[in-house]
Every structure is written in C-alpha cells, then in structure tokens.
C-alpha cells in the first residue's frame, strides 16, 4: 500500500485539533506520518499535537497556504493527506486514500466532501449542498477539473513537488485548496470520491465578517490564477488532459491483463 502522511495546519485551534487527532487515532489504517503545522499559535496547539504523536512543523508566517506548503514540504510519504484542525475524518479515511492511489497510477489528487457539525439541520443542508456543492460546481467550471476541498483531500508528493514553485505562497490572502487546484497540470488526474467523508465545523457560517473574509480571499485567488491562464484555455487543456489520462489508464490495464498468468 502507498504510504500516507497527513498534514494539518493549525492556528490557535488547539481544542478543535484535539478532536481531529482523536479521529485519526482510531483509523482502520493508521497514517504513516502525522504532521501538524503550527502557524504562529499562542495556545496549546503544539503541545496537543506532540501529545498525540504528531511531528510539529513551525511556520511563523501567517497564511494557510504558507502553512500547508510547509507541511507538504516536510512530508516524507508517497501520498500527502490534507485535513483541517476542525476536520473529523471517517474511520476509513486513510485506508480509502491509500487504496485509491495504490489502484491508479494516473491519480495525482483525490478529494471528497464534508458534512457540517455544530449547527442545525438548515445550516447542515446549506453547507453540504449549497456552500460545498456550489464550490465544486463553480470552481470545476473555471478550472476544467474537480477542485480540491481543503478539509478533505490528498495529493501525491511527486505532484506537489512538480507544481510547488507555481503556488502563490508569498500571498497570505489565498486559500490553499483553491490555489493548489488551479496550479495542477492538465495531465494530473484529479478524482472525487463521494465516500471519502469528513465532518467539518460550521464556523464559516458563524458570523458575516468571517464569511466575507473567506469570500474575498476566494475571489482574490480566482482573479490571481485566471490572469495567468484564462478559463477557456484551462477548460480546453483540462479536456485534453482527461483524454490522455483515459488512454494511459487503458494502456496500463492492457499491460496488467497481458502479464496476468490467469
């Protein structure tokens, strides 16, 4: 099976982090490496991480992409999983990630969705189907492939290293999942697994100011990346990349069948 590092950026999120680490402690297939990136916290983030057996990487420059990049750069396994401090991965999360990458050599990134906790039924519906559903649909239209969801995705370490220099790490006002999604090469296979599940906090809906800040960062990130490569070109290159991937999958399947003694 592919080895899996899990990276969790955290800024003053000690109690949420405790819950995430507890969920990772009961995985049916434990991660091979657990990294918590302390993004300048003043609470017990680092102590809680170490107590759970995680390696702590310090990134004092504030910014979620900076923190994620520091964790990804430090990861030593073939596949790098990405969770948020408030993520609660299902017990089979690591196992599903490892199996998916092991089964498909053309897979470079994998993502799933989330359900929201800490809110009522109305906001759970809004979060799952409008907030996340709208994100996957709209960003997919702009990028020409599935976007990654920051609370629930994994990427091959080789893929990260290939695109690392294009990430806008020096900009503190970008979302890491959005930025990484935009900079993936057209030939990099990105899959969506509806059974790859996490629960995430309903904090995005807690106050208007917080939601506006997230939205402003998203629009900033979109504009930044679309200035570099426009929508039509992205969609055309994405379509060609998917065709090349299907051809590669067929080639690999043919080789496997030819080498099967049965």
Rosetta blueprint (number, residue, H / E / L):
1 X L
2 X L
3 X L
4 X E
5 X E
6 X E
7 X E
8 X E
9 X E
10 X E
11 X L
12 X L
13 X L
14 X H
15 X H
16 X H
17 X H
18 X H
19 X H
20 X H
21 X H
22 X H
23 X H
24 X H
25 X H
26 X L
27 X L
28 X L
29 X L
30 X L
31 X L
32 X L
33 X E
34 X E
35 X E
36 X E
37 X E
38 X E
39 X L
40 X L
41 X L
42 X L
43 X L
44 X L
45 X H
46 X H
47 X H
48 X H
49 X H
50 X H
51 X H
52 X L
53 X L
54 X L
55 X E
56 X E
57 X E
58 X E
59 X L
60 X L
61 X L
62 X L
63 X L
64 X H
65 X H
66 X H
67 X H
68 X H
69 X H
70 X H
71 X H
72 X H
73 X H
74 X H
75 X L
76 X L
77 X L
78 X L
79 X E
80 X E
81 X E
82 X E
83 X E
84 X E
85 X L
86 X L
87 X L
88 X E
89 X E
90 X L
91 X L
92 X L
93 X H
94 X H
95 X H
96 X H
97 X H
98 X H
99 X H
100 X H
101 X H
102 X H
103 X H
104 X L
105 X L
106 X L
107 X E
108 X E
109 X E
110 X E
111 X E
112 X L
113 X L
114 X E
115 X E
116 X E
117 X E
118 X L
119 X L
120 X L
121 X H
122 X H
123 X H
124 X H
125 X H
126 X H
127 X H
128 X H
129 X H
130 X H
131 X H
132 X H
133 X H
134 X H
135 X H
136 X H
137 X H
138 X H
139 X H
140 X H
141 X H
142 X H
143 X H
144 X L
145 X L
146 X L
147 X L
148 X L
149 X L
150 X L
151 X L
152 X L
153 X E
154 X E
155 X E
156 X E
157 X H
158 X H
159 X H
160 X H
161 X H
162 X H
163 X H
164 X H
165 X H
166 X H
167 X L
168 X L
169 X L
170 X L
171 X L
172 X L
173 X L
174 X L
175 X L
176 X H
177 X H
178 X H
179 X H
180 X H
181 X H
182 X H
183 X H
184 X L
185 X L
186 X L
187 X L
188 X L
189 X E
190 X E
191 X E
192 X E
193 X L
194 X L
195 X L
196 X L
197 X L
198 X E
199 X E
200 X E
201 X E
202 X H
203 X H
204 X H
205 X H
206 X L
207 X L
208 X H
209 X H
210 X H
211 X H
212 X H
213 X H
214 X H
215 X H
216 X H
217 X H
218 X H
219 X H
220 X H
221 X H
222 X H
223 X H
224 X H
225 X H
226 X H
227 X H
228 X H
229 X L
230 X L
231 X H
232 X H
233 X H
234 X H
235 X H
236 X H
237 X H
238 X H
239 X H
240 X H
241 X H
242 X H
243 X H
244 X H
245 X H
246 X H
247 X H
248 X H
249 X H
250 X H
251 X H
252 X H
253 X H
254 X H
255 X H
256 X H
257 X H
258 X H
259 X H
260 X L
261 X L
262 X L
